[in-house]
Amino acid sequence: MTAHTHFDFRALSARDRYKLLIGTVIPRPIAFVTTVNTEGRANAAPFSFFNCLTADPAILAIGVENHADMSFKDTAKNIRETEEFTVNIVDEALLDAMNICAVPFGPEVDELAEAGLTAVPGTHVKCPRILEAPAALECRRYMTLEVGRSREIILGEVLGVFIRADAVDPMTKYVDQKAMDAIGRLGGHGYSRSQDQFDLPTLSLAEWTRRKAAADGSAG
């Protein structure tokens, strides 16, 4: 029998809960978020508490933790004030630059310039997208959920997406996921690549019934 270790989250510190969550919910996509403040100064920062939630309406979510003194990080503050942000997808070629943008610079520092990235003016929003990213989703804030004192979950409605031309078929809307070469976040300092892929079609009820009948017949 397989053994499992049980952890009661009610008895754990926030830090221990965090370690267990980021080690088990893997891999997580990375939102490389660009925003601007009310003066138009750009900011860029990566977040791995991120995913898309629904296509109709097109909503994605990012979890942004506050600073230790409970003040907002630049990303959360900018979204609160402008209600706009862009999620840039991180591929392997973008990994080092993304890591530079994770440095806790002051709000006066242009992270994109420090990382040598190209900022392209937004189409649906005022904040820029990153030219080097394989895809960028321009979003308007849909709703913000305050979760405890330390974190908020920002829901964004996707207004438009830019996908590198060699990674999408404009007619079928099929995205070549190997060409996207997206990177995922693991626990600790770990990351994962998305090149090792396989297909597993969902079974119809009829297919499952036939498979079960065949298995039962073999067992008999």
N, C-alpha and C positions, 0 to 999 in steps of 0.2 A: 504494500500500500504506500502511495506517495505521501511523504510528510510535508507539512507546511508550518511555517512560523507565523503566529498570530500577533498583531499589534492593535491594541485598542487606542484609537486616535484620541479619545477623551483623556487618556493618561499620558499623552506625549506632549512635548514642547512643540511650538510652531516650527522650530528648526528641524526637529526630527520628523515631523509630518512632511515638511518640504523635501527632505532627503528621500523619504520613502516614495513620495509622489513622483518626483522627477526620475527616480530609478525604475519605476514600474510603468508609467504612462510614456512609452517610448515606441518608435521615435516620434518626436514632436516637430511639426513644421516650424520654420523660423520666419517671423514677420520683421523685416528690416524696415522700420517705420520712418518716413520722412514727414515733417510738419514745418510750419512757419509760425513765428510769434506775431503779435499784433503789429510789429514794425516791419514784418516781412523777412526777418532773419531765419534762415533754414536750420533745422536740427535733424539729426539722423541717429537712430538707436535700434538695436535688435531686441526682440522679445520672443521667447519660446513658449509662453502660455498663449497659444494662438491656434485658431482653426476657423473654417467656414461652417456655418450652422444651417443655412437654408438657401435655396436658390430662388424662391418666390415668396417674399422679396429676397433679393440677394444680400444676405447678412453674414458678416464675419465678426469674430470677437478676438480681442487681445486683452490679456491681463497685465496691468501695469502696477507695480509696487511703488509705494511712496518711499521717500528718503527716511532715514532712521528717525529724524525729528518730525515725521509725519507731513512734511511739506511735499508738494507735488514735484515729480520729475518733469523735465522740460517737455517731454512728449505729452504727458497728461495735461499739463498746464496749457500747452499750445492748442490741444484738441478742445479743451474746455472753453478757450477764448475764441477760437476760429471755427470750431465744429467741422474741421476737415483734416484728413490725413491720407497718406498713400502707403500701402503695404507693398514693399519690393521683395520678391522671392530671391532667396540666396542660393546660388549654385557654387560649385567648388572653386571656380575662378574668382568668386567674390568673397571667399571666406576670410582671407587675411584683412581685406579692407573693412569687412563687417566687424572683425575683432578690434580694429583700431577705433571704430565708432562706438564700441562698448566701453572705452576708457572714460572715466568720470570727468570729462572736461567741464569747465564752467559754461554758462549759457552764452557767453560772448564768443566762444570758439566755434568755427565752422567745421564740424566733423567731416563733412564731405570733402572739403579742401584738404584737411589733414590726411585723409585716406586716399587722396588722388582720384576721387570719383567725379563723374560728370553729372551735374544737375541739369535736368531738362524741364522747362516750364510745364506745369500741369495744364491739362485740357479742361477737366471738369472741376478742378479745385485749384487753389492758389499755391499750394505746396508743390515742390518739384518731385519728379520721379528720378530714379537712378538709371542712367542710360545703360550701364553695364549689367544690370539685372536682367535675367531672362524673361521676367514678367513683372508687371506693376499694376496694382489694383487701386484706383482712385476712389476714395470713400468720403461720405458725409456722415457725421456722427448721428446715429439713430437713437441711441439710448446709452446712458452710463449707469451702471449698477455699483453702488458702494458696498463693498464686501468687508465688513469689519472696519478697523481704523487704518489698516496698512495697505489695502489694495482696492483697486476699482477695475471692473470689467467694462470695457468700452465696446459697444456694438456699433459697427459701421455698415451703412448701406453702400454697396458697390455701385458706383455710377458708371464706371467704364474700366476696361482692362487693356493693357498693352502687352502683347506677347511677341517675343522675338520671331521674326518672319520664318526662320528655319525650323521653328518648333511648333508651328500651328498650320493647319489647313483652313484657309478662310472660307471654303465652301462647306466642308463637313463639320467645322469647329473642333476637329480632333486635335488634341494637344499631344505632341510627341514627348512622352515623359522622360525618355532617355536623353533626348536633346535638351530638355529642361535641366537635367543634371542637378536636381535639388538636393540640398543638404538637410539632414534632420538632427535634432538635438537629443542627446541622451542625458544620463545623470552625470554629476560632477563636471569635469571638463570634456566629456565625451561627445563626439559627433558621429553621424553615420552617413554613408552615401546611398543613393537610390538607384544605382546602376544594376544591382542584382535584383531582377524583377521576374515575376512569373504570373500567368493568367490562371484564374480559377472562376469560371462562370458560375453564377448562382443557379441552382437546380430548380426546375419547375416541379410542381407537385407530381405531375405524371412521371417525370424522370426519376424522382425519388421513389415513387411507388414501384416502378419497374426495377430499380436497383435493389430495393428492400426485398422484393419478391424473389429476385435472382439469388440474393444472399441467403434468404431463408430456405430456398430450394437446395442450395449447395450444402447448407448445414444439415438438411434432412437426409 
